[in-house]
């Protein structure tokens, strides 16, 4: 799965090489960031995957939905920012943040201060939480980000027009 530059009107399913059974499936075709919504976009970006066999609609649904799920997971893991600090929301970190938050709330802040490493490998940022209010603000915003990202993903999945893929399959 990769995000590539494309053009409007590109086929959702394309045979790259019918001799070896290589097909391209595309989704999430969006105008380039910054394009004026009132004008025809010049550049588009799309997500695509290469299949090594002629797909049927079930193959396409599986590939596209798995791709959307990966996009959602990647966004959750790497795009949350709290107080101008990028926060890596891996499953392990989510568990650690929840444990620290729960202990803090259950014990009236007696487990504070607690130190977390934010940022990334090249630019680590260490932040010490000293108040229950600050830790609550962080945790609630992180959970809201996850919830909003999941909701946007569900909307994206629900808006896929499978009939358009079925029509493409008739032409390849």
C-alpha positions in Angstrom: 0.0 0.0 0.0 1.3 3.4 -0.9 0.1 7.0 -1.4 0.9 8.3 -4.8 0.2 11.3 -7.0 -2.4 10.7 -9.6 -5.0 12.3 -11.8 -8.8 12.8 -11.6 -10.8 10.2 -13.5 -8.2 7.4 -13.0 -9.7 3.9 -12.9 -10.3 2.4 -9.5 -9.1 -1.0 -10.8 -6.5 -1.3 -13.5 -4.8 -4.2 -15.2 -1.0 -3.5 -15.2 0.0 -6.8 -16.8 -2.6 -9.4 -17.7 0.1 -12.0 -18.6 1.4 -12.2 -15.0 -1.9 -11.2 -13.4 -0.9 -7.8 -11.9 -3.6 -5.4 -11.0 -3.7 -2.0 -9.3 -6.6 -1.1 -6.9 -7.0 2.6 -5.8 -9.0 4.4 -3.1 -9.0 7.6 -1.1 -8.5 9.8 -4.2 -8.2 13.3 -2.8 -7.1 16.7 -4.3 -3.6 17.9 -3.3 -3.6 19.8 0.0 -4.0 23.5 -0.6 -6.0 23.2 -3.8 -8.8 25.7 -4.0 -12.1 23.9 -3.5 -13.9 26.3 -6.0 -11.5 25.3 -8.8 -10.7 22.1 -10.6 -7.9 20.5 -8.7 -4.7 20.0 -10.7 -3.1 17.3 -8.6 -4.6 14.4 -6.8 -3.3 11.8 -4.3 -4.5 8.3 -4.0 -3.8 5.2 -2.1 -3.1 2.1 -4.1 -2.2 -1.5 -3.7 -0.9 -4.0 -6.2 -2.7 -7.4 -6.4 -0.9 -10.4 -8.0 -4.1 -11.9 -9.4 -7.3 -10.7 -11.2 -9.4 -9.5 -8.3 -13.1 -10.0 -7.7 -15.2 -7.6 -5.6 -14.4 -9.5 -2.4 -10.7 -9.2 -3.0 -11.1 -5.5 -3.6 -13.2 -5.0 -0.5 -10.6 -6.9 1.6 -7.7 -4.9 0.2 -9.4 -1.5 0.5 -10.7 -2.1 4.0 -7.4 -3.4 5.2 -5.7 -0.4 3.7 -8.1 2.0 5.3 -7.6 0.2 8.7 -3.8 0.6 8.3 -4.3 4.4 7.5 -6.4 4.8 10.6 -3.9 2.9 12.7 -1.0 5.0 11.4 -2.8 8.2 12.0 -3.6 7.2 15.6 0.0 6.1 16.3 1.8 9.1 14.8 -0.4 12.2 14.3 -1.5 13.2 17.8 0.0 16.4 19.1 -0.5 17.6 22.7 0.7 21.1 23.7 2.9 21.3 20.6 4.5 18.0 21.4 4.1 15.0 19.0 2.9 12.0 21.0 3.4 8.4 19.8 0.2 6.6 20.6 1.3 3.0 20.1 -0.8 0.3 21.9 1.9 0.0 24.5 2.0 3.8 25.1 -1.8 3.9 25.2 -1.7 1.3 27.9 1.0 3.1 29.9 -0.9 6.4 29.7 -4.1 4.8 30.8 -2.4 3.0 33.7 -0.7 6.3 34.9 -4.0 8.2 34.5 -6.1 5.5 36.3 -3.6 5.3 39.2 -3.4 9.1 39.5 -7.2 9.4 39.6 -7.7 6.4 42.0 -5.1 7.7 44.4 -5.9 11.4 44.3 -2.7 12.3 42.5 -0.4 10.5 44.9 1.4 8.7 42.1 2.6 12.1 40.6 4.9 13.3 39.3 5.0 10.9 36.3 7.4 11.4 33.4 6.6 10.5 29.8 8.8 10.6 26.7 7.1 12.4 23.7 8.5 13.5 20.4 10.3 11.0 18.2 13.6 9.1 18.3 15.6 12.0 16.8 13.9 14.7 18.9 12.7 13.3 22.3 10.8 15.5 24.5 10.4 14.5 28.2 7.4 15.9 30.0 6.8 15.6 33.7 3.1 15.7 34.8 2.9 17.2 38.2 -0.8 17.8 38.6 -3.8 15.5 38.1 -5.5 18.3 36.0 -2.6 18.3 33.5 -2.5 14.5 33.3 -6.3 14.4 32.8 -6.1 17.1 30.1 -3.5 15.0 28.2 -5.2 11.7 28.6 -8.7 13.0 27.7 -7.4 14.7 24.6 -5.5 11.6 23.5 -8.6 9.5 23.9 -10.7 12.0 22.0 -8.1 12.0 19.2 -8.4 8.3 19.0 -12.2 8.4 19.0 -12.3 11.1 16.4 -9.9 9.2 14.2 -11.8 6.0 14.4 -15.1 7.8 13.6 -13.5 9.4 10.6 -12.3 6.0 9.5 -15.8 4.5 9.8 -17.2 7.4 7.7 -14.5 6.8 5.1 -15.4 3.1 5.0 -19.1 3.7 4.9 -18.7 6.2 2.0 -16.9 3.7 -0.3 -19.0 3.1 -3.4 -18.4 -0.6 -4.1 -20.7 -0.4 -7.2 -17.9 1.7 -8.8 -15.4 -1.1 -8.3 -17.9 -3.6 -9.6 -18.3 -1.5 -12.7 -14.5 -1.3 -13.2 -14.2 -5.0 -12.9 -16.6 -5.4 -15.9 -14.1 -3.5 -18.1 -10.9 -5.3 -17.2 
